[in-house]
Amino acid sequence: MSLATLETAILEEAKIVAKNPKLRRKDMLEWSTGVDAMKKPALGETVLYLPTMKIYVCIEKKRDLRR
């Protein structure tokens, strides 16, 4: 699996978790397999957990449409 294929799969699951079908690849600020490896999210950022892929993704809070 290439990196581009992996990022596409991460993006597709992030769209579902964030309930935002318009989420773009450039909206993903950071992703990691472990929450400890990620930087602490800055003000205005949130971390999503993608349960199928077991990956954490950092996006801007305004892109997260869960309520």
Backbone torsions as a table, in degrees:
resi	resn	phi	psi	omega
1	MET	NA	126.2	178.8
2	SER	-79.7	166.4	179.8
3	LEU	-64.0	-38.3	178.9
4	ALA	-64.7	-40.5	177.8
5	THR	-65.7	-41.0	178.2
6	LEU	-63.2	-46.4	179.8
7	GLU	-64.9	-33.2	176.5
8	THR	-66.1	-41.6	178.1
9	ALA	-65.6	-40.9	177.3
10	ILE	-62.2	-44.2	-179.9
11	LEU	-61.4	-43.5	-179.4
12	GLU	-62.5	-41.5	177.7
13	GLU	-72.1	-35.3	178.3
14	ALA	-63.8	-35.3	176.3
15	LYS	-59.6	-40.1	-179.4
16	ILE	-70.8	-48.2	-176.9
17	VAL	-65.0	-42.3	-178.7
18	ALA	-80.9	-7.3	-177.6
19	LYS	56.8	39.9	-179.4
20	ASN	-133.1	95.2	-178.8
21	PRO	-69.1	-10.9	-179.9
22	LYS	-96.1	7.9	178.6
23	LEU	-61.7	137.1	-178.5
24	ARG	-113.8	163.6	-180.0
25	ARG	-60.7	-38.0	-179.0
26	LYS	-73.3	-10.4	174.8
27	ASP	-77.2	-20.4	177.0
28	MET	-79.2	112.4	-177.6
29	LEU	-78.9	-33.9	-176.2
30	GLU	-163.6	149.3	170.8
31	TRP	-141.1	153.3	-176.1
32	SER	-156.5	156.8	176.7
33	THR	-85.1	-12.7	179.1
34	GLY	-134.8	138.5	-178.6
35	VAL	-67.5	-28.0	-179.9
36	ASP	-70.4	-25.5	-177.9
37	ALA	-81.0	-14.3	-178.0
38	MET	-84.3	152.3	171.8
39	LYS	-70.2	156.4	175.9
40	LYS	-66.5	131.4	-178.3
41	PRO	-61.6	136.7	179.1
42	ALA	-76.8	172.3	177.4
43	LEU	-60.4	128.1	-179.2
44	GLY	91.6	6.2	177.7
45	GLU	-119.4	155.4	177.0
46	THR	-139.7	156.1	-180.0
47	VAL	-109.8	129.0	176.3
48	LEU	-104.2	142.6	172.6
49	TYR	-103.8	125.4	178.3
50	LEU	-99.2	101.4	-170.6
51	PRO	-66.3	-32.0	-178.7
52	THR	-68.1	-44.3	-178.2
53	MET	-92.2	-10.7	-177.9
54	LYS	57.4	50.2	-177.6
55	ILE	-130.2	146.9	175.4
56	TYR	-103.8	136.3	-178.9
57	VAL	-127.9	134.7	177.2
58	CYS	-102.0	126.6	177.3
59	ILE	-135.2	168.0	175.8
60	GLU	-71.0	145.0	-178.9
61	LYS	-60.5	-33.4	-178.1
62	LYS	-69.7	-16.2	177.0
63	ARG	-88.1	-14.0	179.4
64	ASP	-88.4	109.5	-174.5
65	LEU	-99.0	11.5	175.2
66	ARG	-70.9	145.5	176.4
67	ARG	-139.0	NA	NA
